[in-house]
Amino acid sequence: MNCELRYVEINLKVGCKNACKYCPQDVYLKNYAGSTKEMRLDDFKRMLVNIPTTYALQFAGKSEPFLNNDFPDMIIYAKSLGYKVILFTTFVGFTEEIANKLCEANVQIDEAHYHIFNGPSFDAKEFAKKKSLFLRKINPVWSSTLIVSNPVGLAGNLFSIEPNSGTMKSICYRAYNNSIDVDGSIYFCC
């Protein structure tokens, strides 16, 4: 990941069936106050009016992007406007139909990070099959496989308070980029 790149992280869905052990889905679901549970394409289009194309769009956040039915159309639309697209995916929800749609639209993903997650629903064979399909059809400019073994979790522990100073110190490069939630709420980092 290019730490100098300016980007906006976008969460597309409330709730994620992956149940990664380090992801605070229970905290997120308990505290999410919005009525919108999934970002729609029309809302995404309205949101992009306020985001310069000099910022990349990072689809990651609090759930798997492919669990949102409008996600392929969001990528196609964003790329047609000239945005760079960064994708973090576990491939849960990714199908051959989606791969074909993105391929036919000639979509180029700028960065793709394939996330091998630590959760009860992880299936290594299915992951390998979908990753192969993704690479064959989409062929991102740059990609990596992320194996999370000693994660730094979310929901508060990405920051520490310096003793006796009251100064918040980030241990996460993402602290300098915003995160947009499903309902359009904007958060500092994650």
C-alpha positions in Angstrom: 0.0 0.0 0.0 1.3 3.4 -1.0 1.4 5.4 2.3 1.6 8.7 0.3 -1.6 8.0 -1.6 -4.6 10.0 -0.6 -7.7 7.9 -0.5 -11.1 7.6 1.0 -12.1 4.3 2.5 -15.7 3.2 1.8 -17.8 0.8 3.7 -20.6 -0.6 1.6 -22.6 -2.7 4.0 -23.6 -3.0 7.7 -22.7 -6.5 8.9 -20.3 -9.0 7.4 -20.8 -12.8 7.4 -17.1 -13.4 7.4 -16.9 -13.0 11.2 -13.1 -12.3 11.3 -12.0 -12.8 14.9 -10.3 -9.4 15.0 -13.1 -7.4 13.4 -15.4 -5.8 15.9 -18.7 -6.6 14.1 -20.5 -6.9 17.4 -19.4 -3.4 18.5 -20.2 -2.0 15.1 -23.6 -3.5 14.8 -24.5 -2.5 18.4 -23.5 1.1 17.8 -24.5 1.7 14.2 -27.4 4.2 14.5 -28.3 4.6 10.8 -31.3 3.1 9.1 -29.4 2.4 5.9 -27.8 -1.1 5.9 -26.3 -1.1 2.4 -25.0 1.7 0.2 -26.9 2.0 -3.1 -25.4 3.0 -6.4 -27.4 6.3 -6.6 -26.1 7.3 -3.1 -22.5 6.3 -4.2 -22.8 8.5 -7.3 -24.1 11.5 -5.2 -21.2 11.0 -2.7 -18.5 11.0 -5.5 -19.6 14.6 -6.4 -17.7 15.7 -3.2 -14.6 13.5 -3.7 -11.9 14.8 -6.0 -10.6 12.3 -8.6 -7.1 12.9 -7.2 -8.2 10.7 -4.2 -8.3 6.9 -4.7 -11.4 5.0 -3.6 -10.5 2.2 -1.2 -13.2 -0.4 -0.9 -12.6 -2.0 2.5 -13.8 -1.1 5.9 -16.3 -3.0 8.0 -17.5 -5.6 5.5 -16.6 -7.5 2.4 -17.3 -5.2 -0.6 -18.6 -8.1 -2.8 -21.5 -8.6 -0.4 -23.0 -5.4 -1.7 -25.0 -6.1 -4.9 -24.3 -2.7 -6.4 -20.5 -3.0 -5.9 -19.6 -4.0 -9.5 -21.5 -1.1 -10.9 -19.9 1.2 -8.3 -16.4 0.2 -9.6 -17.5 0.6 -13.2 -18.9 4.1 -12.5 -15.9 5.2 -10.4 -13.4 4.1 -13.1 -15.4 5.8 -15.8 -14.8 9.1 -13.8 -11.1 8.5 -13.5 -10.8 7.3 -9.9 -8.1 4.9 -8.8 -9.6 1.9 -7.1 -8.1 0.0 -4.3 -9.8 -3.2 -3.2 -9.5 -5.3 -0.1 -11.4 -8.6 -0.5 -11.9 -12.0 0.9 -13.8 -12.9 -2.3 -16.9 -13.8 -0.3 -19.7 -12.8 -2.6 -17.5 -12.7 -5.7 -19.0 -14.7 -8.6 -18.1 -15.6 -12.2 -21.0 -13.3 -13.2 -19.4 -10.4 -11.4 -16.0 -11.2 -12.9 -17.5 -11.3 -16.4 -19.3 -8.0 -15.9 -16.1 -6.2 -14.7 -14.1 -7.8 -17.5 -16.7 -6.8 -20.2 -16.6 -3.2 -18.8 -12.8 -3.3 -19.1 -12.4 -2.3 -15.5 -8.8 -2.0 -14.2 -8.4 -2.3 -10.4 -5.3 -0.3 -9.4 -4.5 -2.2 -6.2 -6.1 -5.5 -5.0 -5.3 -7.0 -1.6 -6.6 -10.5 -1.1 -7.4 -11.1 2.5 -7.1 -14.6 4.0 -9.3 -14.1 7.1 -9.4 -15.9 10.4 -13.0 -16.8 10.7 -15.3 -19.8 10.9 -16.5 -19.5 7.3 -13.0 -19.3 5.6 -12.7 -22.0 2.8 -9.1 -22.1 1.4 -10.1 -24.0 -1.7 -13.0 -21.5 -2.5 -10.6 -18.6 -1.9 -8.0 -20.0 -4.3 -10.6 -20.7 -6.9 -12.1 -17.1 -6.7 -8.6 -15.5 -6.6 -7.7 -17.4 -9.8 -10.9 -16.2 -11.5 -10.3 -12.6 -10.3 -6.7 -12.6 -11.6 -7.7 -14.2 -14.9 -10.6 -11.8 -15.6 -9.6 -8.6 -13.8 -5.8 -8.7 -13.7 -5.2 -5.8 -11.3 -2.2 -3.4 -11.8 -0.8 -4.4 -8.4 -1.9 -7.0 -5.9 -0.9 -8.8 -2.7 -2.2 -11.6 -0.5 -2.7 -10.6 3.1 -2.5 -13.3 5.8 -3.5 -11.8 9.1 -2.0 -13.7 12.0 -1.3 -11.1 14.6 -3.7 -8.4 13.8 -4.0 -4.9 15.2 -7.8 -4.8 15.6 -10.3 -2.1 15.0 -12.6 -0.1 17.2 -10.2 1.9 19.3 -6.9 0.0 19.5 -5.3 1.6 16.5 -4.4 4.5 18.6 -2.6 4.9 21.9 -2.4 7.8 24.4 1.1 8.8 25.3 1.5 8.5 29.1 1.1 11.9 31.0 0.8 13.9 27.8 -2.8 13.4 26.7 -1.5 13.2 23.1 -3.1 10.7 20.8 -0.5 8.9 18.7 -1.5 7.0 15.6 0.1 3.7 14.9 -1.8 3.4 11.6 -0.9 5.2 8.4 -4.7 5.1 7.6 -5.2 7.8 10.3 -4.7 10.5 7.6 -7.5 9.3 5.4 -11.3 9.4 6.0 -13.6 6.5 6.2 -17.2 6.8 4.8 -19.8 4.6 6.2 -22.9 3.1 4.5 -25.1 6.0 5.5 -22.6 8.7 4.4 -21.2 9.4 7.8 -17.5 10.3 7.6 -15.0 9.0 10.2 -11.4 9.8 10.9 -9.5 6.6 10.2 -11.3 3.4 11.3 
